[in-house]
């Protein structure tokens, strides 16, 4: 998989410098450092995102009072707003 990201030049330079110091001045150092950084970020964030049990049913319950009062398109917009929250 390819993932392209842009960073400020000073951040990129520091990342490259540290990656090469840790993994050597050879091909693949940036990739190894990126994978390590992303794995750590995933470990940190995985537990911070609330797990929703049956979230579709939850949204249906939240917009049930609107059923029949607004159009299906408006109902979809309301559901989308709730999904994003």
Beta strands, then each sheet from edge to edge (+ up, - down):
end
